[in-house]
Amino acid sequence: MKDTKRARIIRQLKQQILASSAGVSRADAARELNIDLRTAAAYLEQLAECGLLRCEKVISGGKGRPCGIYRSNADNLCFLGMHIARNLHISCMVIDSLGRELKSCAIDLDPAASRLSAFNAVLELVRECSKLEGKVLYGIGLAISRWLQPPLSGEDVYANLVDFLSRETGVAVYRDVIINVGAFILARQLNCRNLALIHTGEVIEFGLVRDGVPVADFSKREAWLSHICVKPDGHRCYCGKYGCFENYVTYASRREFFNNSVNRTGTQRALGEMLGTAMVRLVRKFPVEAIVFLDANDIFFNAEDYFFAHVNSKVSLLRHHAAPNAEYAAASMAAYFELHRYTGDE
């Protein structure tokens, strides 16, 4: 939501009502937000129409005209998370406001389909998956593979998907890359507001959460991390520098070094120290409370030893053997932005 006066009033109104167990009247809202009664009523009705609130008629003291009290309808809201994978397999999960799974669906897109056909197929999946009795869809989160967007793809095929789904469904839609959505859900699970998630797979992936919120511009920080110098006398990189991080710790690079090594233990130690070197640089540039690694088990302990020998701050280094469920994480992200950040449930 843009930072307009109307948007600010809506955010304040959400926070006021979702944090109140007694509910809020039109007069309460007008007084709290310093707006006129008619404007307050219009905003409240808008939030009621989209499902966030419900209006109950009460009679004060048992006399007079009934007064409308607006209360949170969070118990009846649901949120949909969608994972669009590199192979165009699309999986969805719907959760309630407490994070409990309600339903899941999946389809495989035809790689030869037009963009319009693909978008319509996605929309139909959203509609089918969100058909739940007594539940109102209130937010959608998208976790899209980096291989379907620049710089690893020539174009961002799903660039307009957020606007399309928001327009067709009438609910807020949030989009991020899978690694960032994974970092968000791990930060929630670990009760950590500042967290980095690192995957040294086919490419270097760097998810980042600051103050409980995923940080955008993933490609810039991943390019920075990938080209940290970890071996000044190392191989000349395609970027023109020497000893760049990605040329030593990705899947393919580690495999090459281990296959050509006559001393596996020494190679493992050297690669681990390179990973540790990069992490020392990372925490100096991006202060975090924890760094979580996906994979990298073969060099993790050497990296850990090097890191703690060079860093005095209390940063946790953790291993996570499997990537977080992307569709659940995306649904949780939508629930956070549309609900939990207003209720203080972080």
Helices and strands as residue ranges (DSSP letters): H 5-18, E 24-25, H 26-33, H 37-49, E 53-58, G 60-62, E 67-72, G 74-76, E 77-84, E 89-96, E 101-108, H 115-129, E 136-144, G 146-148, H 161-169, E 172-177, H 178-189, E 195-200, E 204-210, E 213-214, H 218-226, H 246-249, H 251-259, H 264-285, E 290-294, H 300-310, E 316-320, H 326-335, I 336-340, H 341-343
